[in-house]
Amino acid sequence: MIRTTDWPALLAGFMATLSGVGLSRFAYTALLPQVVHAGWFTGEQAAYIGAANLLGYLVGALAAAPLADRWPAKRVLLAAWLVVTVSFLAECVAQPMSVFFFWRCAAGVAGGVLMVLGPSLAMAATPVARRATLGPMMFCGIGFGALISASLVPALASLSLSAAWLALAAVCGLATWVGWRALQRLDEAVAPVVVAGGEGSKGESASAGQTVSVITPHLQAAAMASTWTLAVVLLLLAYMTDGFGFVPHTVFWADYLARELNLGTGYASAQWAFFGLGAIVGPLTLGLAASRWGWWRVGVAAFALKALAIGLPLWGASAAVHAVSGLLVGALSPGMSAVVSGYLMQLIGPAQHKRMWGLSTAGFSLTQAASGALMAWLYTQLGAYRPLFAIGCAALWLGCAMVVAMRWCRPARLA
């Protein structure tokens, strides 16, 4: 049940993920075959433009914390929302590849900032007892963005490709307005009290802006040292394999279905809608599963299931296979972020979570950007997307092995 006091934090986090990945990145997946069919770019050029967004996301994830240290975090978020909106406006007409590359990269930078600062700021203003409920719901914005693009793009692209870009810009503008209004109300929300490296034993809280810190230098050094355990390192490395392995579905999936399999853009958009539906229900489902079976068991299952889902197109080409593959990868994309973030919180506590979540997001975006560049290059060399799914599947199995290994290097109480 969502309470009245939950809405500011929930909307701020939701709109940040909606714009940061759901639209900034995933909308282009639905548009990629459309820009090729319209003659704006070749398939190889469109693939590299898609990789530009991943490169920008890496820059944004790394720059988010320094930007928030220099300027108020709320203003940084507003600027990022506006950049995403302007990028869609700037791409509504055919232009040279270099111009599109720049705007896709800029949208990626803004998306990285939104994904790091948005949920972090919203969660910091959320009472401890409500974080497990609201956190996964914030990540559902990713799936809504994918679903919106799957609905708008085919409907408008048949009339005008420019109309599709403009409609997405309008949605981004609306998300900016709602998110900014929600941020303005966060001052009335609740932030946790930090005592001796963690929260009070009874979950005490204070109003935002009144966070109390009684961490001594000695305790802070001890907390920093205890952060980098083998379990934490394995979890961060596993999350990096996820960033590498899910690129074929999140960048090339619609183009693979529409052009390589000759199934058409309408079919590809319908299948992309399954990805969006999965991305909506995934974080909520995995959050509930973790509360029942524990973060480690859910983490192992999530990596294994995602590896199987990414590899499904290698074993079948029916509509059912494509739907299951897209639905599961969609569910386990923002869902994996929710699992890793929640497991990380359990391993190191809330005092170090923001810093380590920023590092994990940076690592994820580094392998994601590397994977996007590598797979765009491989596509130009091979002229086919199928081998990319095999590579992605192998990466997720490696991540699964790392999470399994955590069983023997973490305290028994962390189930």
FENWOQUI-V105301 format. One record per backbone hydrogen bond with DSSP energy under -1.0 kcal/mol. NH is the residue of the N-H (numbers start at 1). CO is the residue of the C=O. If there is no record, write none. Layout:
nh=NH co=CO
nh=NH co=CO
This chain:
nh=6 co=3
nh=10 co=6
nh=11 co=7
nh=12 co=8
nh=13 co=9
nh=14 co=10
nh=15 co=11
nh=16 co=12
nh=17 co=13
nh=18 co=14
nh=19 co=15
nh=20 co=16
nh=21 co=17
nh=22 co=17
nh=23 co=18
nh=24 co=19
nh=25 co=21
nh=26 co=21
nh=30 co=26
nh=31 co=27
nh=32 co=28
nh=35 co=31
nh=36 co=32
nh=37 co=33
nh=38 co=34
nh=39 co=36
nh=40 co=35
nh=41 co=35
nh=46 co=42
nh=47 co=43
nh=48 co=44
nh=49 co=45
nh=50 co=46
nh=51 co=47
nh=52 co=48
nh=55 co=51
nh=56 co=52
nh=57 co=53
nh=58 co=54
nh=59 co=55
nh=60 co=56
nh=61 co=57
nh=62 co=58
nh=63 co=59
nh=64 co=60
nh=67 co=63
nh=68 co=64
nh=69 co=65
nh=70 co=66
nh=71 co=67
nh=76 co=72
nh=77 co=73
nh=78 co=74
nh=79 co=75
nh=80 co=76
nh=81 co=77
nh=82 co=78
nh=83 co=79
nh=84 co=80
nh=85 co=81
nh=86 co=82
nh=87 co=83
nh=88 co=84
nh=89 co=85
nh=90 co=86
nh=92 co=89
nh=100 co=96
nh=101 co=97
nh=102 co=98
nh=103 co=99
nh=104 co=100
nh=105 co=101
nh=106 co=102
nh=107 co=103
nh=108 co=104
nh=109 co=105
nh=110 co=106
nh=111 co=107
nh=112 co=108
nh=113 co=109
nh=114 co=110
nh=115 co=111
nh=116 co=112
nh=117 co=113
nh=118 co=114
nh=121 co=117
nh=122 co=118
nh=123 co=119
nh=124 co=120
nh=125 co=121
nh=126 co=123
nh=130 co=127
nh=131 co=128
nh=134 co=130
nh=135 co=131
nh=138 co=134
nh=139 co=135
nh=141 co=138
nh=142 co=139
nh=144 co=140
nh=145 co=141
nh=146 co=142
nh=147 co=143
nh=148 co=144
nh=149 co=145
nh=150 co=146
nh=151 co=147
nh=152 co=148
nh=153 co=149
nh=156 co=152
nh=157 co=153
nh=159 co=156
nh=160 co=156
nh=164 co=160
nh=165 co=161
nh=166 co=162
nh=167 co=163
nh=168 co=164
nh=169 co=165
nh=170 co=166
nh=171 co=167
nh=172 co=168
nh=173 co=169
nh=174 co=170
nh=175 co=171
nh=176 co=172
nh=177 co=173
nh=178 co=174
nh=179 co=175
nh=180 co=176
nh=181 co=177
nh=182 co=178
nh=183 co=179
nh=184 co=180
nh=186 co=183
nh=188 co=185
nh=189 co=186
nh=190 co=125
nh=191 co=206
nh=193 co=204
nh=194 co=212
nh=195 co=198
nh=198 co=195
nh=203 co=200
nh=206 co=191
nh=208 co=189
nh=210 co=207
nh=220 co=216
nh=221 co=217
nh=222 co=218
nh=223 co=219
nh=224 co=220
nh=225 co=221
nh=226 co=222
nh=229 co=227
nh=233 co=229
nh=234 co=230
nh=235 co=231
nh=236 co=232
nh=237 co=233
nh=238 co=234
nh=239 co=235
nh=240 co=236
nh=241 co=237
nh=242 co=238
nh=243 co=239
nh=244 co=240
nh=245 co=241
nh=246 co=242
nh=250 co=246
nh=251 co=247
nh=256 co=252
nh=257 co=253
nh=258 co=254
nh=259 co=255
nh=260 co=255
nh=261 co=256
nh=263 co=257
nh=264 co=258
nh=268 co=264
nh=269 co=265
nh=270 co=266
nh=271 co=267
nh=272 co=268
nh=273 co=269
nh=275 co=271
nh=276 co=272
nh=277 co=273
nh=278 co=274
nh=279 co=275
nh=280 co=276
nh=281 co=277
nh=282 co=278
nh=285 co=281
nh=286 co=282
nh=287 co=283
nh=288 co=284
nh=289 co=285
nh=290 co=286
nh=291 co=287
nh=293 co=289
nh=294 co=290
nh=298 co=294
nh=299 co=295
nh=300 co=296
nh=301 co=297
nh=302 co=298
nh=303 co=299
nh=304 co=300
nh=305 co=301
nh=306 co=302
nh=307 co=303
nh=308 co=304
nh=309 co=305
nh=310 co=306
nh=311 co=307
nh=314 co=311
nh=315 co=312
nh=316 co=312
nh=322 co=318
nh=323 co=319
nh=324 co=320
nh=325 co=321
nh=326 co=322
nh=327 co=323
nh=328 co=324
nh=329 co=325
nh=330 co=326
nh=331 co=327
nh=332 co=328
nh=333 co=330
nh=337 co=333
nh=338 co=334
nh=339 co=335
nh=340 co=336
nh=341 co=337
nh=342 co=338
nh=343 co=339
nh=344 co=340
nh=345 co=341
nh=346 co=342
nh=347 co=343
nh=348 co=344
nh=349 co=345
nh=356 co=352
nh=357 co=353
nh=358 co=354
nh=359 co=355
nh=360 co=356
nh=361 co=357
nh=362 co=358
nh=363 co=359
nh=364 co=360
nh=365 co=361
nh=366 co=362
nh=367 co=363
nh=368 co=364
nh=369 co=365
nh=370 co=366
nh=371 co=367
nh=372 co=368
nh=373 co=369
nh=374 co=370
nh=375 co=371
nh=376 co=372
nh=377 co=373
nh=378 co=374
nh=379 co=375
nh=380 co=376
nh=381 co=377
nh=382 co=378
nh=383 co=379
nh=388 co=385
nh=390 co=386
nh=391 co=387
nh=392 co=388
nh=393 co=389
nh=394 co=390
nh=395 co=391
nh=396 co=392
nh=397 co=393
nh=398 co=394
nh=399 co=395
nh=400 co=396
nh=401 co=397
nh=402 co=398
nh=403 co=399
nh=404 co=400
nh=405 co=401
nh=407 co=404
nh=408 co=405
nh=409 co=406
nh=414 co=411
nh=415 co=413
